Amino acid sequence: MTKAVEIVKITKTFPGVKALSNVEMSVKTGEVHAIVGENGAGKSTLMKILGGVYRPDDGQILIHGKAVVIKDVSDSVECGISIIYQELNLMPELTVSENVFITELPKMKATGIVRRGELYRKTRALMERVNIELNPDSLVNDLSVSEKQMVEILKALSHDSSIIVMDEPTAALSNVEVSKLYSIIETLKARGKTIIYISHRLKEIFDIADRVTVLRDGSFVATKDIKSLTQDDIVRLMVGRSVENFYNRDHATFGDTVIEIDHLSCAPYFQNLSFSVRSGEVLGIAGLMGCGREELAKVLYGLLNRTKGRVLINGIPTEVRHPREALRAGIQFVTEDRKDSGIFPLMSVKENLSINIIKKLCNIFSLLINTEKENRLLESYTKFMNLKYASDSQRVMFLSGGNQQKVVLARALAGECRVLILLEPTRGIDVGAKAEIYDLLGNLAKKGIAVIMISSDLPELITQSDRVLVMFQGQITGLLERNEMDEERIMQYATGTHFGEGFTGGAL
Amino acid sequence: MRFWEKYGIYLIAITTLIIFTILTPNVLSLSNIVNLLVQTSMVAIAAAGMTFAITGGAFDLSIGSILAVTTSVLCKNVPILGIFGAIVLALSVGAVLGVMNGLIVTKLRIQTFVATLATQIIYRGGVLIYTQGRDSDLFRYLDIKVIAGGRVLGLPVPIWITFTVFLAGYMIYKHTQFGMWVRAIGSNEEAARISGIKVDRTIIVIFVITAVTTVISGTIYTSQLLTGNGRLGVGFELEAITATILGGTALAGGKGKFWGTLTAAIILALMKNGMNLLGVQDFYQRLATGLILLLALSMGVVSERIQTRGNRATRNQSGDTNE
């Protein structure tokens, strides 16, 4: 087999950080090559070098045996490389077809006017080739996250590149859509394309990769055949130590019901939901994109208003029309959208932590913030959560994803917290931090907090939840106890197939 | 909400027209309508350029100064180069100033708002130096009056120019690669860069467009007034931006509304014109213009209402549940 990509002694330094040092790896033509590593291991930097976003300080790249210099995005495309970046890089105000072919618009020679008909046909043809079903004329803004991901994939395929790099392509996909992605990857592989696949989800790597390269702290650790490895092996290579009881936690004993949801509706998202969560319990909520689970979280936290039903906290009917009222009732919410609505990127770690309870940290007579109290708060949470940062005035945007997530969690816990609602609590963070967050979750449950965890990560739901509630099209279709949980059963409820009807999939 | 965003501006236009027709029937006379459209043309043409800029996520605050440059260059050079030669010169100077704006924004990486705030002052200083602060006039070169006062097929030339500029602008915006790139950049600049769009070049061209449309406005202006000086056009950029925003172009970028801009420019001219006919003082006219803008903003005609995170998320997700 020939080599599609060879990376020879690539080094890249950012001010103060060595992102990559002397990395060497090679990818065979026609294989699916996974790259794994914790956040900050250098995967994304390496991909951005291939994509022409960054230039290496030192080293060489060989594409199909030929040394190349990739100065910008168009060089990269010319080398036959297409990259699907982790952050969705779409233009929301443009249509699907415009997004896909933005640099290769078919146009009339004389006037430069774009030929809409041909653009539409080209997009359709591309979609048919990889079996994606979308309307080429819809605005990307109106699409769901998973549909946007599909557009991103189409965009990468539009150049007909021989090497396709996917950076966390499944972060926003439900399981049905992930299997769709798998079949796209199979199709591409059958057509001789080389795939470089970056993911935090080890299960996926075992599902589709041929070989895997592990990076740690900007250095190459190993490239191995996937068949010769177990999940534990990979985790050990990634973190340089074994993570004990990675997916297990102690399950606490439950107390009284803390939050009871009684025939709650919010048209048109969900109808007639009833369930309750006891103190010390972790209730997982599963469901495909668009099943109403995010809206449920928003209603509980007062970001959306219910249309019917009641919410009872400790048996008392409680009106939550605004996050302020939710906080007063002891309901805390950790968003999935850490970057956009979780952290205050320019503020310090300390400020991010204390902002919700800043009133309590003020001296009574003056209105000034009591820095000593604030420092004590930071200190206790740094210890409790094993937070890692350079100094307490460091801006949160410079922390790793895992540490950012811990800061957001710490903020929720710093206030009065009876009910903790988590939306995708470990999306986009690495295994080490994930294990720590699971540990924390266990500790919180032990302290008697009622946790509601909404997640697309089925292994996470199954290992961390005491019960899993499954939603489909705005209704509860199943409530599974610990001994009844398995991925297949959850998917059946989540896709509505337990009714026995021919339902074809999620938001796709 | 969608309805307001799409048609609200036209409803406001019709309402304004009805109100003024009731108050002073003269508004609807043919000669007044023609007169009104000629008055509209100056702001409208520059606003067409501004629509490109704001759609691409850029501001051009320097066009007021570029207007002064245009009047001065024309008045000083028509006697030397003739009308045609002077207009070509003015267009070239405008294009160069536009390129300078573009280079400052893209190469020095300064935000457009502050970059063009600085060049606004610089260009203003430049034109005052060029004219030595003195007026110049074209009272002996009345041929140039044909631009503002001439008629083709019974319609004044400025109306034809306005119409041509908007038609061309709309075609470029909607149906060419450049137009799509402008929308792409305004929509998500980082994504545009990663997609391989030539972001810097597109931004430079945007500033050339705002400058050149301003030169066209300035040429009509000069041909009307026959004078030029370095103090003209103060606040002109705000009029163009007002028309653009009132027309529904999103400040956040990515979404431009050409016909909205034109309609908004007409509304603004109509209010001025109607109140002039009613004998309302200029002070009250300004008050009314501000209130109309505020009204349009609050009714969601314009997409600048601040959306809270939660609302936006729900709006985005309404797409999936339709299925």
Chai-1 contact restraints between the chains, C-beta under 6 A:
chainA,res_idxA,chainB,res_idxB,connection_type,confidence,min_distance_angstrom,max_distance_angstrom,comment,restraint_id
A,V73,B,G196,contact,1.0,0.0,6.0,A-B,restraint_1
A,S74,B,G196,contact,1.0,0.0,6.0,A-B,restraint_2
A,N89,B,A191,contact,1.0,0.0,6.0,A-B,restraint_3
A,N89,B,I194,contact,1.0,0.0,6.0,A-B,restraint_4
A,L90,B,A191,contact,1.0,0.0,6.0,A-B,restraint_5
A,M91,B,A184,contact,1.0,0.0,6.0,A-B,restraint_6
A,M91,B,S187,contact,1.0,0.0,6.0,A-B,restraint_7
A,M91,B,N188,contact,1.0,0.0,6.0,A-B,restraint_8
A,M91,B,A191,contact,1.0,0.0,6.0,A-B,restraint_9
A,P92,B,S187,contact,1.0,0.0,6.0,A-B,restraint_10
A,E93,B,R183,contact,1.0,0.0,6.0,A-B,restraint_11
A,E93,B,S187,contact,1.0,0.0,6.0,A-B,restraint_12
A,E93,B,G254,contact,1.0,0.0,6.0,A-B,restraint_13
A,E93,B,K255,contact,1.0,0.0,6.0,A-B,restraint_14
A,L94,B,R183,contact,1.0,0.0,6.0,A-B,restraint_15
A,L94,B,A184,contact,1.0,0.0,6.0,A-B,restraint_16
A,E98,B,M180,contact,1.0,0.0,6.0,A-B,restraint_17
A,I102,B,A184,contact,1.0,0.0,6.0,A-B,restraint_18
A,I102,B,S195,contact,1.0,0.0,6.0,A-B,restraint_19
A,T103,B,G196,contact,1.0,0.0,6.0,A-B,restraint_20
A,L105,B,Q177,contact,1.0,0.0,6.0,A-B,restraint_21
A,G112,B,T176,contact,1.0,0.0,6.0,A-B,restraint_22
A,I113,B,H175,contact,1.0,0.0,6.0,A-B,restraint_23
A,I113,B,T176,contact,1.0,0.0,6.0,A-B,restraint_24
A,V114,B,H175,contact,1.0,0.0,6.0,A-B,restraint_25
A,D142,B,G319,contact,1.0,0.0,6.0,A-B,restraint_26
A,S144,B,D320,contact,1.0,0.0,6.0,A-B,restraint_27
A,P268,B,T321,contact,1.0,0.0,6.0,A-B,restraint_28
A,G290,B,D320,contact,1.0,0.0,6.0,A-B,restraint_29
A,G290,B,T321,contact,1.0,0.0,6.0,A-B,restraint_30
A,L303,B,G310,contact,1.0,0.0,6.0,A-B,restraint_31
A,S341,B,R309,contact,1.0,0.0,6.0,A-B,restraint_32
A,A507,B,D320,contact,1.0,0.0,6.0,A-B,restraint_33
